[in-house]
Amino acid sequence: MNNIITTIKNENISSFGWGNWALFYGSVFFFMANLFAAIATYPAYTLAIGNSPFQAGLQNTIFAISAVLIRFYLGPLMDRYGAKPLMLLGTFAFATAPILLLFSPSYNLLVAARIYQSFGLAVFLPGMYTLTSEMAPPQRIGSYLGSLRIFFNLGLLSGPSAALLIIGRLGFNSWFIVSSLSSLLALVFLAAVKTPAIQARTEIKGSSWNQLLEALSLKQIYPIIGGIALFAFTFSAVISFAAVHIETAAPGSQAAYFFVVFGAAGIAACLGVGAISDHFGHRMVAWPMLIIVGVGVGLFYFLPLWPALIIICAIILGIGIQGSSLVFVAWLISICKPNLRATTISLQENTIDIFFAVGAFAFGLAAQGPGLGLAFLATGILTIALAIPLRKKSISITKKQP
């Protein structure tokens, strides 16, 4: 029986040619472009229809929290029935949610649309990693995840800018229509992707709760989840407050240059770090990447002394954050059972969403108290200080495994 399953798996891998990967990466690009555009533009839409800044931030918070809650249930379901069916439903939700806003410009309808749209966030991100791990050759998962992250980052770079351009010239309703149509493209591309046969999976028994408990019973994941929490906290701080800190600490510097270099360095990291981790092992690469994140964020403190440091920080953080994200998810995939991949990756995505929110909140308080410079320095020192014992813990747990 094992030989049959192995044969099916090998046949599935060999059938996933470049055309199939192009369809899959295309769906990832259009989905991520719309995801990041929604995060960037819906606060402005909230203000435009006459609501308060608090409500503008609240709708994004509701969106993220709803996705976290939904993911606890749907992650195990993806292991039961395959990732693609739920990803298709989530993409459909993302494609149709903007249309709801055409009927009535009200905050209640916006919140309802964001909760409905959160279904897509809940399933697409863990689903895309799960499908990549199933379609890629086992010894090259890191390399394929690196390719996936390139299209993830291209969506980040192009989605918000395209949305703002359309909104500035044609208005929000025009953007909602474009968003819906481009999300439908993601749906069409994903529907055409060939995926491994679900019947080749190990039979899964028990409830979603039991699957979650089984995933949590693997002690090896805890240091990895700790590392993911650290880089998510730092990523939130960088995305949310880097521009504010640059304008304050280095007047005259262009924060836009930081994000361009940050994005380009992240794409470069995706090209190389995945292959390096496949060669040397995920544990050997993950913790140095996290230490690089700590160094990059800590250097923000010294911007008043040397404004040109923003370019160096952008390069270091682009490599460190994207490299950490890539290697940690590849590491999780490599140690979890194949029939618990989506469940385990859902834990990762929930950790990212939770600590992303915590990071934004903590740095918002720092901006009104000790200052962003000290907050960045403290975060950098803390990241490095915690990465070292987490690395030791991961080695200790690995040695104790039978």
N, C-alpha and C positions, 0 to 999 in steps of 0.2 A: 504493500500500500504506500509506504514511504517513497519507494522508487517511482510509483505512478505520479504522486504529487510533485516530486522533484522534476520529473519529465514535463508535466504540465507547466510548472513554473518556468523552466528553461525555455519551453516553446513560447510562453507568453512574453518573456524578456526579449527573445530574438525577434518577435513580431513587432516590437515597438521601435519602428524606424524613425528617421528624422522628421518625416511628415506628421507622424502622430505626436512627437514632442513639440513640433511647431504649433499644432492646434492647441495643445495643452498650455504651452507658454503664452500663446495669444489670449487664451481665456484668462490666465492669471494677470496679464498686463491690463486688460480692459477692466477686470473686476477691481484690481488694486487702484487703478487710476480713479475709478468712481468712488471707492472707499475713502481714499485720502482727500478727494475733492469734496465729498460730503462733510468730512470732519472739518475741513477748512472753510466751507462756505455756509453751512447751515447756521452758525452763530450770527453771521452777517444778515442772513435771511430773517432770523428771529428778531433782530433789531429793526430791520426794514419794515416789518409788519406791525411795529409798535410795541414791542416787548422790552423788558429790562435786560441789562447786561447779565444779571444773575440768571434769568431764564435762558439767555443765550448759552451760557455754560452748562446749565442744568440739562438741556436736551441732549448734549453730547455725553454727559454723565449717565443719564438714563439709558442711552444707546449702549454704552459699554457695560453697565451693570446687567442689563437685560441679556446681552450676549454671554456674559459669564454664567448666569443662572441657567440659560438654555443649554449651554455647552456641557454642563454636568450631566445632563440627561442624553443629549444627542451624540456626544463623543462615543460612549459605549455602543449606541445604535449603529454608528458607522462601522464598528468592528463586526457587528452582527450581519449587516446587510450590504456592506461596501460603502466606500466614501462617495462615489460618483452620484448615486441617486439623491442623497441629501444635499450634495453640492449643487445639483441642478435645481432643486427646490429653493435653496438659499439664493442662488443667482437670479431665479425668477422673482423672488421677493425684492431683491435689490433693483431689478429692472422695473417693477411695477410700483414701488413705493413713491418715486418722484411724481408719478401721474396723479396720485392722490392729492398732492399739494396744488394741482391745477384747479381743483374744484372750489377750495375755500382757503384763503390766506389767514388761518387761525392757528393759535399756539396749540390748542388741544389736538387739532388734526395733525400738526407737525409732530407732537409727541407720539401720537398713535402710529404715524408713519415710521418714526424712528424705532419704535418697539418692533414693529413688523419687519423693518429693514435689519434689525439686529439678528434675526434668524440667519441672514446671509453671512454676517461677521462670525457668528457662532460656529458655522459648519465649514465655511470655505477655507479658512486658514489652516485648521488641523487637517482638513481633507486634502489640501494641495500637498502638504508634506507627506501624508499617508500614501497618496497615489504615487508620488515621486519615489518613495521607498519601495513600493511594490513593482513599479515598472523598471527601475534602474537595476543594473547588475549589482549584486550584494557588495562586491569589493570596490564599487565606485559610487556609493551613495553620496559621499561627501562632494564629489565632483558634480554630480547631477543636482544636488541641492544648491551648490554654488551657482549653477546656470539658472535655476529657478529664482534665486534671490536677485539676479540681474534684472529680470523682468518685474520682480517685486519693486525694486528701486526705480526702474524706469517709470512705473506707474506713479510712484511717489513724486518723481521729478516733473512729470507731465500733467498729471490729473489736476492738481490745484491751480496751476498756471493757466491751463486751458479753460477751466471753469471760470476763473476770474476774468479772463479775456472776453468770454462769451457774455457773462453777466454785465460787464462794463459796457458792452456795445449793444446788447439785445435784451438784457433783463433776466430776471430769475426764471420766468416761465420758459424762456427759450432754452436755458441751461437744463431745466428739468426734462424737457423733451429730448435733448441731446444725451443726457445722462441715461435716460431710459433706453434709447436706441443703442448706445454703446454697450450698456449692460446686456442687452439682448444679443449683441455680437458675442460677448463672453459666454452666454448661454448656448448659442449655436456651436461655437468652437468646442466647448466642453462636451456637448452632446455627441460630437463626432469623434471624440477621443476613445481609442480602444484601451480597455483596462483588463487586468487579470480576472479570470473566472472566479466568481465568489465561491463556487462549490469546491474549489481547491483549498479553501481555508480550513483550518482546524475547527471542528464544531464547537460552538460557544454555548455554554449552559449557564443558567442563573440570570438574575436581574441586572439592570444597569448599575444598581448600587453594588452588587457583588463584583461586577467587573471593575468598578472604581476601587473597591477595597483590595482586589487582587493586584491592581496596578500599584497601589500604595504600599503593598506588602514587600515590594522590591526595594531593599534598602539602598541599592546603588543609585537610585534616582534622586535621593535627598540632597547630596552635595551639588548635583547638577541643577536641581530646582533652585538651590541657594544662589548659584552663579547666575541663573536666569533672572532671579529677582534683583540682583545687583545691577546687571546691565540694563534691565528695564527701568529701574529707578533713575539711572544716569541718563539713559536715552530720553526719558521724559523731561528731565531737567534741561538737557541740551536743546531739544526741539522747542520747549516752551519758553525758555528764558535766555538762550544764547544771544538772540538779537537784542534784547533789552540790556544785557550786560555789556555787549560790545559797544552799543551806543553810549552807555554811561561811562565805561572804563576807558574807552579809546575813541573819544569824539572825532568825527571825521572819517573813521573807518567804515567800510561798506559791509554791513552784515550779510548782504546778498552774496558777496564773494565767499563768505564762510560756508554757506549752504551749497553753493555750486561745487566748491572743492570737497566738501563733506560728502556730497552725493557721488562725485566722481571717484573719490578714494574708496567709498563703499563698494562701488561696482568693481573696481580693481581688486578689492579684497575678495569679493565673491568668485572672481576668476581663479585666484591662487590658493586661498586658504582651504577651500574644500579639498582640492587635490593634495595639499600638504598634509591635511588631517587623515586622508585615506592612507598616505604613505607612512606617517610616523605614529598614527594612532590619535584618537580624538582627545584622550586625557592629556597627552603631551602638548597639544596645541591649545586647548580650551583655556587653561589657566593663564598662560602667557598673554593670550588675547585679552582676557579680563584685566590683567595688570596693565596692559597698554591703555585700556579704557580709563583706569584710575589715573595714569600719568597724564593723559590728554585732558581730562576734566579738571585735574588739579592745576594744570598750567594756566587755566583761565584766570586764576588769582593774580597772575603777573602781567596781565594785559596793560595795566596803566604804565608799567615800566618799559614795555616794548610792544607797541600796537601791532607790528607785523607778525606777532606771535599767533594771531588769529588763523593765519594760513597753516602754520605748523599744527595748531590744535585741530583744525579741520581735517588734516591728513591723518593724524594719530587717531582721532575719534572715529573717522569714517572707517578706517581699517579695523580698529578695536571693536566697535559696536557691531558692525556687520559681520566681522569674523567671529565674534563671540556668539552672536545669534545663530549663525550657520553651524558652527561646530557643536554647540550644545544640543541643537535639535538632531544633528546626525548622531551624536553620542546616545541620546535617548532612544532613537530608532534602533541603534545597534545592540542595545542591552535589553530592550523590552521584547516580550513575546510577540510574534507576528499577529496573533489574534487580539492583541491589546494595544496595537500601535496608535489607533485613533484616540483611544481612551487616555493613553499616556501623553500624547501630544496635546490633547485638550487640557490636561493639567498644566502643561507648559504655557499654552495660550492664556489660560485664566490667570496664571502667575504674572505674565507680562501685563495683562490688562489691569490687574489689581495694583501692581507696583508702579505702573505708569501713572495711574491716578494718584497714588500716594506721593510720587515724586513731584508732580505738578503742585499738589497741595502744600508739601513741605517747602518747596522753593518759593511759592507764593508768600508763605509766612516769613521766610528768610528775607525776601525783598523788602518787607516792612520792618524787619528787625535788624539782625547783625549785618545784613548786606549779602548780595549775590556772590561777591568775590570770595568771602569767607565760606559761604555755603558750598561753592564749587571746590574749594581747597579741602574742606572737611570731607566732602563726598569722595574726592580722589584718594585721600589718605585712608578712609574707611574701606573703600573698594579694594585697595592693595592689601590692607591689613586683614580683611576677611577672606580674600582669595587664597592666601597662603594656608590657613587652617582647613579651608574647604578642599584644597588640593590634597593635603595630607589625609583628610577624612576619606576622600574618594579612593586613595591608594590603600588605606587600611581596610575599607569595606571590600575592595576587590580581592585582597589577599585572603580574606576570611571566607570568600565564596568557595563552595566545594568544587 
